[in-house]
C-alpha cells in the first residue's frame, strides 16, 4: 500500500535560545493599517519602570488568527481549571469581548 504524505503537517523548529521562552506580565498592543505590534513587557512589582522583553510584529490577518487561537485555548483552560478572575484594572485599557473569528 502506498503511503500518502500529509501536506498539512508543519514541522516547527525551536532554536535552543528560544526554547525557554520569555516571561511577560504585561502586553502593549498597537497597530497601523498594515500591521499589529505586540510588546511583551516585564514590569517588576514596586517599580515604575517596565522593559519590553520581546516584540512581535504581524499582519492583521495573523493577529486575528492569533486572537482566535488565544480565545480557544482560554476557553479550554477555563473548562479544565475554572474561570480566570481578572483583578480590577487600575490603568486604561479595553478587554475585547468574544468575537466570531473568520480569518
C-alpha positions as CSV (number, residue, x, y, z in Angstrom):
1,X,0.0,0.0,0.0
2,X,1.3,3.4,-1.0
3,X,1.8,5.9,1.9
4,X,0.5,9.4,1.2
5,X,2.4,12.3,2.6
6,X,0.4,14.6,4.8
7,X,0.9,18.0,3.4
8,X,-1.0,19.7,6.3
9,X,1.8,18.8,8.8
10,X,4.1,21.7,9.6
11,X,7.3,20.8,11.4
12,X,8.4,23.8,13.5
13,X,12.0,24.1,14.7
14,X,12.5,25.9,18.0
15,X,16.1,27.1,18.5
16,X,17.6,26.3,21.9
17,X,17.8,30.0,22.8
18,X,14.1,30.4,22.2
19,X,13.0,27.2,23.9
20,X,12.9,28.6,27.4
21,X,10.6,31.4,26.4
22,X,10.3,34.9,27.7
23,X,8.3,35.9,30.8
24,X,5.9,38.8,30.4
25,X,3.4,40.1,32.9
26,X,2.0,42.9,30.7
27,X,1.4,43.4,27.0
28,X,1.1,46.6,24.9
29,X,-0.7,46.3,21.6
30,X,-0.6,48.9,18.8
31,X,-1.4,48.9,15.1
32,X,-1.3,50.6,11.8
33,X,-3.3,49.8,8.7
34,X,-0.6,47.2,7.6
35,X,0.5,45.6,10.9
36,X,-0.1,44.9,14.6
37,X,2.8,45.3,17.1
38,X,2.6,43.4,20.4
39,X,5.2,44.3,23.0
40,X,5.6,41.7,25.8
41,X,6.7,43.6,28.8
42,X,8.2,42.7,32.2
43,X,7.0,45.0,35.0
44,X,8.8,44.5,38.3
45,X,6.4,44.8,41.2
46,X,7.0,48.0,43.2
47,X,8.8,49.7,40.3
48,X,7.6,52.3,37.9
49,X,9.9,51.1,35.1
50,X,9.0,48.4,32.6
51,X,11.1,46.8,29.9
52,X,10.0,45.3,26.6
53,X,11.3,41.7,26.6
54,X,10.0,40.8,23.2
55,X,8.3,42.5,20.3
56,X,6.2,40.6,17.7
57,X,5.0,42.3,14.5
58,X,2.3,40.6,12.5
59,X,-0.2,41.2,9.7
60,X,-3.8,42.0,10.6
61,X,-4.9,38.5,9.4
62,X,-2.3,36.8,11.5
63,X,-3.3,39.0,14.5
64,X,-6.9,37.9,14.2
65,X,-5.9,34.2,13.9
66,X,-3.7,34.6,17.0
67,X,-6.6,36.2,18.9
68,X,-8.9,33.3,17.9
69,X,-6.3,30.8,19.0
70,X,-5.9,32.5,22.3
71,X,-9.6,32.6,22.9
72,X,-10.0,28.9,22.0
73,X,-7.2,28.0,24.4
74,X,-8.5,30.2,27.2
75,X,-11.9,28.5,26.8
76,X,-10.3,25.1,27.1
77,X,-8.2,26.2,30.1
78,X,-11.3,27.6,31.9
79,X,-13.2,24.4,31.1
80,X,-10.5,22.4,32.8
81,X,-9.3,24.6,35.6
82,X,-12.2,27.1,36.2
83,X,-12.8,30.7,35.4
84,X,-9.8,33.1,35.4
85,X,-10.6,36.1,37.6
86,X,-9.2,39.4,36.4
87,X,-8.2,41.9,39.1
88,X,-9.8,45.3,38.8
89,X,-8.0,47.4,36.2
90,X,-6.1,50.5,37.5
91,X,-4.9,51.6,34.1
92,X,-6.7,52.5,30.9
93,X,-7.3,49.6,28.6
94,X,-10.0,47.6,27.0
95,X,-10.8,43.9,27.3
96,X,-12.1,42.6,24.0
97,X,-15.3,40.7,24.1
98,X,-15.5,37.4,22.3
99,X,-15.9,37.7,18.6
100,X,-16.6,35.5,15.7
101,X,-13.2,34.7,14.1
102,X,-13.5,34.4,10.4
103,X,-9.8,34.8,9.3
